[in-house]
Amino acid sequence: MNASSRPAWSASPSPDQPRDARAALIQMYWAAVEAVSPGPALRAALSREPAEARPRRDGRIWLIAIGKAAHPMACAAVDVLAEWGTAPVGGVIVAPRALPAPHAAIESVAGEHPVPGARSLAAAERIGTIVARVRPDDEVWVLLSGGATSLTAAPTAAVTPEALTMLYELLLASGLDIADMNLVRKRFSRWGAGRLAAALAPARVRNFIVSDVIGDDVAAIGSGPCVPDASTASQIRSLLVGAGLWDRVPAAMRDELLAVERDATRETPKPGSDAFTRVDRRIIASNRVALDAIVQRARALGYDPRIVDTALAGEAAVVGARLATTVTRYCASDGAAPSGQTGATCLVWGGETTVTLGPRAGRGGRCQELALAAARELAASGARGATLLAAGTDGRDGATDAAGAIVDGGTWSAIARAGRDPARDLAEHDSHPALDAAGALLRTDLTATNVMDVVIGVCGPPGDRTGASPAAMHAAADAAASGTRAG
């Protein structure tokens, strides 16, 4: 069977009781995605607003929705405003796709992700048009979610669009984590690092956020368009030097950093600035909410789940091997299930890994590379029943059509039987065709949300009582987590 004729795993959840571990993992993944559905999350946040905090019916309200969850957040905002007897006077939605706007006064446009281009530049211009029309006594709702940095990428006056694109490509291949990447990117972004709030001041700004960073650091989410930037040009230069990137960054950006070091008045908006006096921020969905939903669904399916507190971070292939080792350790634990155990054991991680690309780079994403590395470890261990899902909650892993993959002890050999060399694929970051050849990809299409990635490892099918005891599971997980940030 060739790769194109192999089935991908289910693209939608099924309410039926799953019969095997893979079907159960798909249900858990969708439970996570649904729990952070941005529309309901925003509606819930607005429903808690006291009446006196709601905008006046005769007030002017603008919507600026940016990110992978922009469209459902904008739809929810328009609906709630209608229930409150008002409507937006204008606004813009910037998302990966230009879907029909929920109100005639709002424009819907598409940006590009993960590398910006002409559409992202145009989207940033549309935001500028809206900003120019906002009056001092207006209210602006900034609805922010993951992907906003690239979708609205436009350079500051000191650099060109071409240089900004080069910077994004360099950073994406660098292996830096998302927080460090955004520290650099927002420095040269027209709307990042608090510049959007500064441009809107003194209007009231209400910033509702779907978090896609561990720790929910609002300055890192979407490059912090409405958040003071505590970093300095000197710190950014040191970061680039330490990562070995300084000499590879476009010259205009190096010149700009050095110029700002000499003249602090050219710095980004800082904490204490009047630009943030009338800015309110609220996180409405996060990775932790998604993980809690996985646990709830896992228990309903007959598993004994545990969230591993050590966040996913680091090189994807290294993390994948370590997580697979963790899963196989407790799968191989001796002893029958005690009376208090309800079923097979299950470990859950959340976060975001990185991939440092070499001179030869194929197709894939961080979740697919993590899964492929895990598949090798699962095959080597010989652990029976160990199965692992790694997927992005946004439904797109890298520049591919897959959210991630589901692998077990047979995936590695299945890739080889399909005529590929899985070890070479892993070394050359070509995880997508490798996993596709084994029918291991998880294809979901875009989910319209983004709270980073989830990884779920299980022993056996749901309800199986032959897994390790909770004590053995926790000990194995803690032992593996103690040596790495990745869990």
N, C-alpha and C positions, 0 to 999 in steps of 0.2 A: 504494500500500500504506500503510495507516495504521500508527501506531507500535505498537499492540497486537499486530499480526500479524507484526511484524518479529522475526526470531529474535535472542535474546541469544547471546553467545558461550558456548561449552561450559562447563557447570557442574562438570565433573569431568575429570581428566586422562585422556589416551589414550596407551597405550604404542606406538601405531603411529608410523611415521616421518611427520612432518607434511609436507604438500605446499606450504604457503604460510607466510608470515611470521606471520600471526595465529595459526594453529594452533601454530606453534613457540613463540610468546610465551606461550600458555596452558600449554604443557608446562613452560616455565621458571618461570612463576608457581607452579604446583603443586609443582615441585621445591623452591621456596623454602618453601612452606607445610609440606610434608612434612618438611623438614629441621629445622624448629623445632616439630615435633609434641610437645606438652608431656609426654604420658605417657611415651613412649620416652626423652625427655630427662631426666625425673626418675628413671626406672628406671636409666639409665646413670649418673647422679650417685650414686645410692644404692649401685649395684654397686661403686663405688670406695671405699665406706666400709670401713675396717678393722674387723675383728671386735670389737675392744675399744671402738669408738666406737658400736656398735649399741646400741639400748635393751635393757634387761633384759627377759626374757620375763615377769617378774612386775611390770614397771613399768607405770605409767599413762601412756598416750600419747593426746594429743588432736590432732585435725586441724581446722585452720581454713583453708579454701581459698576464695580470693577472686579474682574476675576472669574474663575471657573464657575462660581456660584452666583454670578451677577444677575442672570436672568430670573431665576426663581426668587431671589431676594427682592428684586425690583417688583415682581408681580405681587409678592406678599405685601410690600410697602404700599403699593397703589391700592390694594384691596382694603388694607387697614385704614388708610387715609379716607377712602370712600365711606367706610363705616363710621368714621369720625366726622363726616359731613364736609370733607374738603378734598382737594386733589392737588397734584404737583403742577406748578406753573411751567416746568420744563425739566430737562435732564438728559442724561445719556447713559446707556448700558454698553459696557465694553466686555465682551466675552469671547471664547474661542470660536463661537458661531454667532452670526447675526440673526437671531430669532425675532419673530414679530414682537414689537414693544407692547406692553400692557396698557399704554395710554397714549393718546394722540400727541401729547406735548413732549413725549420722550422719544429720543432717537436710539436705535439699536445698531451697533457696529461691531465688527470682528477685528480683534488684534491677532498677533502671532505668538506662539509659545512652542518650545522653550527659547527659541532664538528670535528676536524681534526683526521686523522688516518694515516695508512701506505701510502695511496696514496698521501696525502698532504706532508708527509715527503719526499717521492720520488720526488714529483714535486719541492720541495725546492732544492733537490740535483741537479735536472736538471738545475735549474737556476744557481746554483754554477758552473756547467760545462760550461755554456755559459759565465759567468763572468770571468772565468779563461782564456778564449780565446780572450777577448777584449784587444786591444792594446791602448796605450795612445792617438793616433791620430784617433781612431775610433769614430763613433757616435752611440749612443744607444737610441732607442725609447722605453720608458717604458709606455705601454698602460694600465692604471689602472682603475679598477671599483670595485664596492661593492662586498664583499665576498672574496676579495684577502687575508685578514688576515688569514682566516681559510684554504683556498685552498692551500696556500703555507706555512702552519704552520710547522716550524721546530724550535727546541729550540736553544738557545745560549749554549755555551759550559758548562755553569754552571749547567744546568738542563737536565733532561732526557725527551724523547718524551712522556713517560707515565705521567710525572708530568705536561707537557704542556697540554695534553688532560684533565687531572683533573682540571687544572686551567680554561680551556674553559668551561667545564661543570659547574663549580662553578659559574663563572661569568654570564653565560647564565641564570641561575636560581636565580640570586641575586637581580634582579630588577634595577641594575645600568643602566644608559642610555648608548648609543653606544659610546659616547665620552669618558666616564670614563672607560668603558670596554676596549676600544682600548688603553687608556693610560697605563693600566696594561698589556694587552696582548703584545703590541709592545716592552715593556721592556724586555721580554724574548723571542722575536722572532728573528730568524737569520737574516731576511731581513727587519724587521720593524725599526722604529725610525731613519731613515736616513742611515741605515747600507748598503742598496743596493747601494745608491749613493757613499758612502764611498768606497765600494769595487770596483766600476767602475771607480773612479777617477784615473787619470785626464782626462779620455775620456769625450767627450761632451755627456750630457744626456738631452733628451727632453721628458718631462713627460706630457702626455696627459691624462686628468682625467675626468671620469664620477662620479660626486659627489653623495654620498649617506648619507651625513650628513647635518643637518640644519646649515646654515651659511657658508657652503662650506669651512670648515677649512681643508686645505690640509694636515695638520699634523695628522688629524684623519682619513682621507679617506684611507682605506686599510692599516692602521697602519703607514702611512707616510713613505714608503720605500725610497723616495728621498727627504725627508723634514727634516730639523734639528729638534731635539727633545728638546724642552725648559723645559720639566719636569725633576725633579730630583728624585733620589732614595728616598730621605726623603719625598717628596710629594706623591710618590706612596705608601709608607708605611702608611702615614697619611690617604690617601684615603681608604686603606684596613681596617685600624683600625676603621675609622669612619663608614664604611659600615658593621662592625661586621664580617669581613672576614679574618682578620689577622691570627687568630689561625687555620683557616681552609685551608689556602694556603699551598701547599707542603713545607716542611721544607727547602729544598734546595733553594727555591725561597726566603724565608725569610732570609736565610743566605746570599744569593747573595745581596739583598737590603742593608742589614746591612754592608756588606763588601764594597759596593760601597760608602755608606755614609762615611766610614772611609778613602776611597781612591778615590778621585774624578777623578783620571786619568782613572778609569774603567767606567766612565760615558758614556752614549750614545753620538753620534755626536751632537754638539751644534751649535746654530746660530753663524756665524762668522767663522766656520771651513772651511779650504781650500777645503774640500770634496765637497762643494756646489758651488764653484766658476764657474763651467761650467755646471750648472744645470738650465734648463728653465722649468717652469711649466705652464700649461694652463688647466683650467676647460672648457670642451666642452659641458657638459649637466648637468642639476641639477633639483632638485625638483620644483623650481620655474618655470622652462620652462614647466614642466609637468602640473602644475596648470594653467598656462596661456593658455595652449592648451585646458584644460577642459572648461575654461571660454569661449573660442572662439566657441567650439563645442556646449556648452550649449546655447549660444545666437542663434546659427544657428537652434537649435531645438525649440526655442521659450521660453527659460527661461530667467529670470533676475538673473544672477549669481553674486556672490561676493566671493572673496578670503578672508578668515579670517586670519589676519596677525599673530595671536598668533599660534605658531607652535605646532603640535601634540607632546606631551611629557608626561611622567608620567605613572602611572599604567593603563593598557589597560582597565580594567573593569570600573574604575572610570571615565576615559576619555569617554568611550562609553556612559555611563549614562548621562554625562554632554552634550555631543554633541547631543544626542537624545532630551534632554530637550530644547536645543537651537532650534532645528528644529521644535519641537512641539509648541514652543512659537510663532514663526512667522507664522506657519501654522494656529494657532488658532486666529491670529490677526483679528480684525474686519475691516470692510470697503471694499468697492469695489475697484477694481484696477483702479488707476487714468489713465488719457489719455496717460501719458508718459510711462506706464508700458507695456512691450511687452508680458509678459506671466507669468507663475508660477515662484515662487522664488526658488533659488538654492544657497546653501552654500558649499564652498570648503575649505578643510583643507589639509595640507601636513606636513609630519614629520615622527616620529617613536616613538611608545610607548614601554613600557616594561611590562613583566609579572614576578612577583615574585612567584616562585613555592613553594608550601607547601609540606607536606609529601605525599599527594595524588595528583598526577598529571597525567591527561589523555592525550589525543591527541588534538593538536590545535596549534595555533600561535597567535601572538599579534592582528592581524586584526580580526581573528575569535572570539577571546575573547572580543574584543571591540564591534564587531557586536552583539554578544549574549547579552552583557550587554545593548546595545542600544535597542535590541528587547524587553527586559523586560520593559524598560522605555516607548517605543512607545506603547506597549500594555496597560500599566497603564494609559497613557495620554488620550487614546481614540481619538487622533488626526486623522482626516480622510486624507488619501492621503500621509501622511508622509512616505518616503522611504529613506533608507540609504545604501550606498555602502561603504565598507571598504576593501581595498585590497593593496597588495604589488605590486609595479611596476615590480618586478622581476618574478612574476607569481608563487611564492612559499612562503607560509606563514608558518613558522616553518617547522618541518619535516613532512609535509603533502602533499597531491596532489592538494591542493586548493590555489588560490591566496588570497582568502578572502571570503566575503559573501555579500549578499544583503538581507536586512531585512525590515519588515514593522510591522504595528500593529497586524498582524495576525500570525507572525512567532512564537512567544512564545507559543501560544495555539496550533499551528500545531505540535510543538515538543512534547507537552504533549499528544496530540491525537495519536501520533506515539508510545506512551508507554514509553516515557522518562520523567525524572524529570529535567526540564531545570534549575531550581534553584540549584539543586545539581550539575549538569553538570558545571554550571558557577563557583560554589565554588571549584570544583575539577579540574578546568582548562581542562575540557573535551568538549571543544566547537565544535570540528570537528564532532563527531558522532551526537551531538545534532542538529547542523545546517544541517547536511546531512539528518537527519530524516525528516526535514521540506523542503527539496529540496532547501535550501537557499545558498548552497555553490557556489562560482564562481571558476570554473576550467578553466584554460587557458593554462597549460603547461608552461615551462620556456620561458620567453620573450626575453632573451639575453640582458637585460638591468637591471639597478637597481638604482633608485633615491629615495629610501625609499617608504613610503606608501602614499596613497591618501584616503581621506574620502569625500564623496559627499552626501549631504542631500537635498532632493527636496520635494516640496509640489505639489502633483497632477501630472498628465501626462503632457508631453510637450505641450506648447501652451495654457494651462489652465490659464485663467485670473482671477481665484478666489483666488489666493494666497495673501499673505500680501503685502502691499505697500513696495517699497524700503526703505522708512524711518522706517517703523515698523520692517522690516527685520533687518536693520542695528542696530537699538536700541536693539532688542532682542539678536542679536549676540554679541554686545559689552557688554551687561549686563552679559551674560553667560561667556564670555571670561575674564572678569575682575577678576574673582575669581580663575582662574586656568591657569597654563602654557599651558594646553592642548587645550585651545580654547573653 
